[in-house]
Amino acid sequence: MVKLTFREQEFEVPAGITVGQALAKCQLNPHTVLAVRQGKLITDDVVLNEGDEIRLLAVISGGREAG
């Protein structure tokens, strides 16, 4: 199994699926989180391995529009 942590929530998904598939199983929008494995950012197409612990970080955007 693979453990995903987002804020105070923990999810478990089977190994062998992609990050994108894992996010879908957890009903999380892939456009609103970044996945981190062992301190490194990973993309939605990365296959998760047995025992992986993935930290999900909320994407924050904002700032001013160029005028």
Helices and strands as residue ranges (DSSP letters): E 2-6, E 9-13, H 19-25, E 33-37, E 40-42, E 53-58
